[in-house]
Amino acid sequence: MRRENTAMTEKLRWANAALRRRFCLLALIILPSLLAARTMYLLLPHKGDENIELAMVGLFGVLFAWISVGFWTALAGVWVTLRGYDRFTVTLSCPEALELPNPEVRTAILFPVYNEDVKSFMAGIRTVLHSLRGTGQASRFDIFILSDSTNPESWVAEEEAWHEFCREEEAFGQVFYRRRRSNLSRKSGNIADFCRRWGANYRYMIVYDADSLMRGATMIRMVQAMELHPSVGILQTPPKAMNSRSLISRVQQFANHLYGPVFAAGLHYWQLGEAQYWGHNAIIRIEPFMAHCQLPRLPGKGPLSGEILSHDFVESALMRKAGYGVWLAYELDGSWEETPPTLIDELIRDRRWCQGNLQHSRLIFAHGFFPTHRALFVNGIMSYGSALLWGLFLIISSLQAIVEILVPPTYFPSTRTLFPVWPTWYPQWALTLLSSTAVLLFLPKLLAMLLVISKGAARGFGGVWSMSCGVLGEIVVSTFLAPVRMLFHSLFVVTTLLGWRVTWSAQNRGGTGTSWADAFRFHWWGTLLGFAWGGAIWVVNPGFFWWLSPIVAGLALSIPLSVWSSRASWGETAKHWGLFLTPPEIRAPEEIAALAENLRRPTPYSPFLLSRRQGFIRAVVIPSVHALHIALNRHQRRYSPAQVKRMQKLEAEALAKGPNALDRKAKSAILSDPASLHRLHVQVWELEDGPQAAQWGLCPDERE
């Protein structure tokens, strides 16, 4: 009872503080935005008397408010960082010792994977396990590899890699592997399946992405904080980017390390116990998550119905609705993730996120959600909707510039007046408005840089000069890529609302770069739009062209920008010049260095000359892999006579034409049926030496 009263008092304290802070934030956003909109209204030649001008004023006011949110968040983050702490920081009361005294507290570490590179994510798991063992508390944690892979080659490779890992690390009984037959509801369904099967055995779960990495000490701190604060349901860490090689990913990694801590501290300051969950690198209290965070299926038809794609925001809102806090542990280090290696990969990912965030429009007014999470739903929608608003604002501005040249002004309106109405233009007001917008966009970056210098941490970014050049370089790259992102995000919003559904595909984490052919197929229409838009403005109103030139240049050059920014060689050149350096590159943390070493770890020897990417063949041919797969898939499905005949036909086709004649669906069907797989295994080993046996990787030396 005493612990519950303490938790209630604590909740009231931060809730009252949050209310005051958010009212202050609203005032800081709304009042300057109204002033900026009024200034825009007075700047226009006809003072908003025309519909086109009214639309410009309305759009500008909304967009000014949108960028104000980021500005005031960064400013709050600077304040918190300069103070050195916030009294509501969840980990402040954690003990110095990295110990978990209660042996009953167990935590599951979840690695959901979907057709990922097996060697990469297993290297991450090895690194996490070693880091935990270094704390002496590894026995309190279990690791679960939760596979939703649909590629049969990846399926077998995952099983093999898990078994070899457990044998080498003596981790049987601590590291587990499970593959779902149906990847219903994607990642959220994968986590829900774990909770149903094993959730009752653990108090907490730490959710990863396949490319996530966390320090063992950080995970101990998270468990300690959850134990000290029973009212906390989710504790989210701000992951930092790592292992970026291409130019665009290095720029994002630099921005993440330099500006990220300030924005994370600012988010904590405004949100407190009503923060958002980003889906990974976070710890979750399992009992309330299972009881209250089951995702609803949105009723109806169309793109905004069905399964919720961006599940994490909704889960955090449901956790808060149940009375538990959701906190951002902005002060915790030792949490990392990778970023998309190319612009195209980033946009493909954003396509899926866009539909998920637009679905939240149906939840804004749902019963029981707290105002802060309703605002976060709006914020998520605006993350993509703002691109469409920017596009509309630029189009309307261009139309206004054309109208001013082609349409003679009306000096005597229809209403009676003694004097003509002269269109007026105030360049000094325009410059004031432009400079205030620039302050909102760029001052947070300058403050973050000055903050790093004041703390004596500039050496981690290569020194003051390298860091300053990196900031300028990041601004240039972001300025050129912003129009491309705006165009595609606008397209994503429109096509989603028109009913185009998105597919779930594995993310590209390899960083192979974008070919010229792929860039042309992806960006040709944006390039044409850039040339047409810029050409039309140049012919009609050359003066306005120079104001619009950063936009049309980014679109017109989108093909080479996409290719060049994806090149690892360009990223390495920038690194050689001292640009976009980050502290982990100057002095690698132990975990990142260990991850690099584990990635170089050689593949265990096998007498069979079969690549690990030939998972299906390995499961058929290699006895140990075959036995492992059958052991992990013991459940024998009951087939109808028609299905039995179909399986026999697949076996005969595989035997006669070889494994390459089967598609993914056929291979998965055989792998899912232990009896069929075993019959094929026996028949393949009974083949005579020759072309048929060679297709399965068998030769006389291997069969002796």
N, C-alpha and C positions, 0 to 999 in steps of 0.2 A: 504494500500500500504506500509506504514511504517513497519507494522508487517511482511509482506512478504519479504521486503528487509532485515530485521533483521534475519529472518529465513534463507535466502539465504547466508548471510554473515557467519552465524553460521555454515551452512553446509559446506561452503568452508574451514573454519578453521579446522573442524575435518577431512574433507576429505584429506586435505594436510598433516595433522599430521598422519593420518592412512596410507597414501602412504609411508611416511618415515619409519614408524614403521614396515610395512610389508616387505619392502625391507631389512631392518635389520634382520627381522625374517628369510627370505629366505636365507640370507647369513649365519646366525647362524646354519641353518639346513643343507644346501647343502655342505659347505666347510668341517665341521667335518665329515660328512657322506662319502665324497670322500676320506678323509684321513683315516677313519676307513676301508673303502673297500680296499684301497691300502695296508694297514697293513695286512688285511686278505689275500690279494693276495700274499704278500711276505711271510706270515707264512706257506702257503701250501707247501707241499714237492716238487711239480713239478711246482710251480710258475704259476699256472693257465693254464698250457699247455694242460691239459685234460678237456674235456667237463664238467665232474662232478665237477671239481674245479671251473670252470668259473661260473657254476650255483650257487655254494655256495657263491662266491664273489658277484654276482648280487643280490641274495636274501638278503645277509647280509647287503649290502649297503642300499637297500630299507627299511629293517626293522630297521636299525640304524637311518635312517631319520625319520621313523614313531615314534619311542620312543623319538626322539629329540624334536618333536613338543610338547609333554607333558612336557618335562623338561624345555624348554624355556618359555612355558606358565606359569608354576609354578614360575619360576624365575622372570618373569615380574609381577606376582601377589604379590610376596614378596616385590618387589620394590614399587608397588603402595600402599601396606598395610603399609610399613614403612613410606612412605611419608604422609600417612593419607588421601590422596584424589587424584583424577585425575581431571584436570581442565575441562574435557569434561563430567564429571559426570552429568547426566540429572537432578537429584533431588537436585543439589547444590543450585539452586536459589529458591527452594520452600519456602514459608513462614513458620514460626515456628508454627503458629496456624493451627489446624486441621479444617479448614473451607473451604467450597465451596460457594463463594459468589454469583455465577451466578445460579439462580434458574432454568434456562433453561437446564442446563447440567445434563443429567440423564444417569445413568449407569445400565446396565443389568448384573447380575451375573448368569452365566450359569453352571448348573450341569448336564452334559450328563451322563446318567446311562444306563447300559446294564446288566440285570439280576443280579444286585448287592444285597448285604444284605441290606434290607430296613432300619432296625434299625440303622445300622452303618452310612449310608450316611445322614439319617434324623438327626442323632445326630450332624453331621458336619454342616448341614444347620442351625440347631438351634444355634450352637455355633457361626457361622458366623453372623447370624442376631443379636444375643445378643451383639457381639463385635461391630457391626456397630451402634447399638443403644447407646452403651456407648460413641461413638464419638459425638452424637447429630446430625449426618448427615444421618441417616438411610433413611430418606424420599427421598433422592436423588438416592436411589438404589432400584431396583426390582430384585427378585430372580426367576429364571425359572428352574424347574426340567424337563429336556428334556429326555424322556424315549424312548429307542429303545428296550426295553425288549421283548423277544419272549416267555418267560416262562409265561403261564397264571396265575400261582400262584403269581409270582412277580408283574405282571400287576395289579392285584386287590389289593395286599398288598401296592403297591405304591400309588394308589388312596386313600385308607383308611388312610394311614399314612399322606399323604398331607392334607386331610380334617381335621383330628384330630389336626395336627400341626397348621393349620390356625385358627382353633377354639380356641385352647389353647393360642396361641400367638397373637390373634387378627390381623392376617396377611392376611386376605382375601383382594385382591386388591393389594398386594405387593409380595406375593409368589404364583407362578402359576405352574400348572402341565399340560404337554402335552405329549401324547404318539403317536408316528408315527405308521401308519399301516404297512409301509414298511421301513425297516432300510437300505435303499439304500445308498451306499457310506459310511456306518458306521458312525464314529464320525464326520468326515468332512461333510457328508451329513446332519447329525443332526444339526450341527451349521449352515449350509447353509439354512436349513428349517426355523430355528429361524430368520435368517436375512431376508428371504423373507416375513415372516409373521409379524414380529414385529421390524425389524431392524431400520426402519425409525423413530421409537419413541425414539431412544436412540442415544447418541453421541458415547458412549463407551460400550464395553462388556468385562467383566472379565471372562475368561474361566477357569473352574475347571476340575479336574478329580473327580471321585466318592470318592476317598480317600484323596482329597486335603483339606487343611485348610489354611486360611489366617486371619491375624489380621485386624480389622477394620481400625486402624490407617494406616496400610500399604496400604490398598486400597485407602484411602483418599489421601495419598502421591502420589500414582500412577496417580490418576485423576488430582491432582494439576500439576504434571510434564507434563502430556499430554496437559493441558490447557496452560501452559507456553511455550511449544514447539510444535507448530502446525505442524511442519514437521516430528514429530515422529508418526509412524504408529502402531508400536508394542513395548511395554515395558515389558520385560520378567524378572521375579524375579528368583533367584536361590533357589528353595525349598530345605529344609533340611528334612532329614528322621526323623520319629517320631514313637513312639509306637511299636518298634520292640521287639519281644520276643524270637524268635528262635536264635540259635547261629549265623547262617550265616547272618540273617538280622541285628543282633546287631553289627556284625563286619562291615557290610556295613554302618550302621548308624554311627558308630564311625568314620570310614574313611570319610564319608560325612561331619560330623561336624568339623573334624580336618583339613582335606586337602581341603575340598570343597571351603571355602572362598578364599583360595589362588588361586586355579584354576579359580574360578569365576572372581576374580580381574584381573587375567592374560588374560582370554578370553576377558574381556572388553578392556584391554589395546591394544590388537592386532586388535580386530574387530571394536570397536567403534560403529558407526551407521549402521554397516552391520553384526549385530549379528544374531544368529539363534533363532528360536522360538521352544520351546519344547512341545507345544500343550496344556499346562495348566499352571495355576498360572501366567497368563500374562494378561495385558490389551491391547485391540485392538481398534483402531479407526474404527468405523463401516463403515462409508461412503466409504473410499477408499478400505476397505476390500471387501465390496459388489461389488464395481466397478471393481476391478482389481485382486482379489484373487480367482476367480472361478477356480477350479482345472481342468486341461485338462484330457481327457481320452486318455491314451497312445494307439495309433493305433496298429493293428496287433494282432497276437495270441501268446500264450506262457506266461510264468510267469512274464515277464517284461513288459507286456502290460495290458490294462484294467485300472481299477480304481487304483489311487495312494494310497498305504497303509500308507506310512509315509508322511502324508499330511503337517505336520507342517513346515519342512524344505522348502518345495516348496512354501507354503504360505508366509513365510518370504522373500524368493527370489522374489516372485511376488510383494510383498509390496515394496521392495527396488527398483525393476524395475520401479514401478509407481512413484518413486521419494520421497518416505517416508522412514525415518530411522527406523531401527530395533535395539533396544538397550537392553543391559543386565544391569539391575539395581542391580549390584553386592553388593551395599552398603545397600540395603533394607533388614531388618530382618522381621520376622513375616510371613514367608511363609513356609509351611510344606507339606509333602506327606508321604505315606507309601511305603515300599519296599516289594518285593516278599518274602514270609516267608520261602521258600525252594529253593534248587538248581534246582529242576525239574520245579517249577513254573517260576523261572527266565529264564530257557532255553526255556520253552514253549513260554514265552513272546518274547524272542530273536528270535525265529523262525519267528514270524510275522514281527518283526522289520527288520530282515535280508532281507526278500523279498522286503519290502518297500524301504530300502536303496539301494538295488541293482537296483531297478527301476530307481533310480536317475542317473544311468549311461546313460540313454537315454536323460537326460536333461542337461548334463554337457555342451554341445555345442549348446544348444537351444538359439535362438536369443534373445538378450536384457538383459540377466542376467549379473550381475556384477561379476568381477573375484573372489571376496571374496566368493560369494555364490556358484560359480562353485567349488571353493576349498573346501567349506563346503560339497558339494555333494560328492567330492572325499573322504573327511574325513569320512563321514558317510559310504561310501562303504568300506573304509579301516578298519572301526571298526569291520567288520566281515571278510573282505578279508585278513586282516593281519593274522588272525588265520590260514587260509589256507597256507599263505606264511611261517609262523612259522613251520607249520607241514611239508611242503615240505623241508624247510631248515634242520629240524631235521632228516627227512628220508634220504636226500642226505648225511648229515653228517654221519649217521649210515652206509650207503652204502660205503662211503669213508673209514670209520674205518674198515669195513669188507674186502674191497679190499686191503687195506694196509697189512693185515695179510695173506690173501689167495692168492693174486697175487704177484709173485716175482717182484721186481722192475726192470725196464729196465735201465741198466747202460750205454748201448751204443745205442742211438736212431738211427733211419733210416738215419738221416743226418750225414755226415762225421764229425768226431770230433777226436782230438788227445787224449783227456782224457775222462774218464768215467764221467757220470752225477750222482752225489751223491744226493739222496733226503736229504734235510736238514730240521731241525725243530728248531725253536727259542722259547724256553719256556718263556723267559723274555718278548718277544713281545706278546705272547699269554696271559700272565698275565696282561700286560698293556691293551690289548684290552678288556679282561674280566673285569678288574677293571673300565675302562671307561664306559662300558655298565652298570655296577652296579651303578656307580655314576648317570647316567641318570635315572635309575629306582628308586633309594632309596634316593638320596640327596633331592628331593622335599619334601619327607616325613619328613626328619630330619629338614629341614628349616621350615616347617609348625609347627613342634613341638617347635622349638626354638622361633619362632615368638609368639606362644601362651604363652610361658614362659616369654618372654620379656615384654609382655603386662600384665603380672600378672593374666592371665586367666586360669592357669593350674588347679586351684581348680575346675573349671567347668568340668574337665575330671578326677576328683578324686585325683588330686595332681600330682606332677612331676613323682613320682615313678609309680603310677598307669597308667598314660598316657604313660610312656616309655614302660612299660610291655604291654600295649594295642597295641602300634605300633609294637612291636616284635610279639605279637600274631597275629595281622592283617597280617603281612608279612608271617608268617608261614601258616596261613589258606589260604591266597591268593595263595601262592606258591603251595600248594597241590591241590587247586581247579583249578588253571590256566590250567593244561593239560586237564582236563575234559571240561572246557569251550572251549579250543582250538579245541578239537576233535569235539564237537558238532557244534561249529560255522563253522568249515570246512565242516562238513556234510551238514549244512544248506545252505551254498554257493553252494555246488555241486548239492544238490537235487533241489534247486531253479532253477539253470541253466538247469537242466534236465527236468524241467517242472512240478515238484510237487507243487501243489498250497496249500496255507495255509487257514485254516478255522478261523473264528472269534469266539472266545469263551470268556466267562466271566472270569475275573481274580480271582484267589483264594486269598482272603485277610484275610482269617480266621486264617491261621497258625495252621492247625491240625497236621502237621508233615507228614513225608514220611514213609510209611510202608516198611518193608523189601521186601515184594512181589513187590511193585511198584518200589522200587530201583533196584531190580533184573531185572525186565522187561525193565527198562530204561537203565541200565548201564552194562548188562551182556557182551555185545560185546566189550565195551571199556575195561572191566576188562580182557577179554581174550586177547585183543590186547596188553595191558600192560604187561601181563605175557609172551606172545610170543615174543614181542619186546625185553623186558629185558632179557629173557632167551637166545635168539639168540646172543645178544651182549655179555652176560656173557661168553658163551661158546667160542665165536670166539675172542673177544678182551676185556678181563676183565678190562683193564686199562681205556678204554673208557666208560665202564659200569658206573663207579662212576661219570663221567661227566653227563651221561644221567639219573642217578638214580632219581633225583627229578621229571622228566617227567614220567618215567615208574611207579614210586611209586604212583603218583597221579592217574594214570589210573588204576593200579592194585587194589588200595584201594577205587575206586570210589563208590562202593556200600555202604560200611560202612560210608564213608565220607558224602555221600548224606543223609543217615539216621541220623547220629549223628548231623550233622550241622543243620538239620531241627527241632531238639528237643528244645522245649521251656524250658525244664528242664535244658538242657546244657546252654542255654542262661541265665537262672536265676542263675545258679551256677557261671557262669563267672561274673555276676553282683554282686553276694555276695562276690566274691573275689576282687572286685574293678576293674575288667577288662572291657574294652569297654564302660566305662561310658561317658555320654555326658551332656552338660550343662542343657538341659531340664529335665534330670533325677535328677540332683543335686538340681535344683530349677526350678520347672515346670512353664513355662509361663502361664498366666491367661487363654489363649485360650485352651491350651492342658489340663490343669486341668479341665476346663469347659467341654471339649469334653469327658473326662473320666466320669465326673458326668452325662452328658447327656446319655452316653452309659448305665449307671446303672439305668436310669429312667424307672420305671415300666410301663408295657403296660396297657393302660386304661382298666377298668373293662368292661366285656361283659357277659350277662347272657347266652350266647351260648358257649358251651364247644368245640369250634372249634379253632384250632391253626391258627395263622396268616399265617402259611405256606400253609394252605388249602384255598388259595384265591378263587379258582373256586367254591368250596362248599359254602364259605361264600357269594359270589356274588349271588348264587342261593337261599340260605336259608335265610340269615339275611336280613330283610326288609330294614334297613337303608343302608347297603352295596349294596344291590340290586338297590335301588333307586339312590344312588350316582353313581354307575357304568353306569346305563342307562342315567343319566343326563349328564355324561361326554362323552357319546358315542351316542348322540342323532341321529346322521346321520343314516338313514335307507337305507341300500343298496337295490338296485333292483335286485331280483333274477329271473333267468329263471325258467321255470317249473321243469327242472331237478334239479336245485339247491334247489328249495323249497322242492322237494321230499327228497333230501339228508339231508337237515336240519331237516325235520320231522323224518327221520330215526335215526339221531343222538339223537334227543330228546327222542325217544322211547327207544333207547339203553341205554341212561343214566338213564331213569326211571326204566327200567326192570333190568339192571345189576348193577346199581349204578355208582357213579362218577369215581371210580377207574378203570372201564372198558374202559374209554376214554383215548386216548393218548393226548399229548400236542396239536397236530394239531386240533383234534376234540374239545377240550375245548376252544381253541382260536376262532374257528369258531362260537361256541355258544356265547361266550362273545362278538364277533364282531357284532352279530345280536340282537339288543334290543328286537325285537318281539319274537324271538326264546327263548331268555333268560327269558323273562317274562312268556311265556307259561310254560316253565319248572319250574319256581318259583311257579306258581299257582298249577301245578300238584303235585309237591313235597309236598306242604303244604296240599294237599287233600289226601295224603297217609294215610292208616290206620296204627296204631301203630304196629310195628313188624320189621322184619329184613330189609325190604326195607327202612323204615323210619330211622332205625338206621344207615344205610350206609350214610345218609345225615346228621348225627349228631343230629337227632331229637329224643326226648324221651317225655313221657307224661308230665314231669315237665316243659320242655321247651315250650311245646305247650299250656300250660294253660294260 
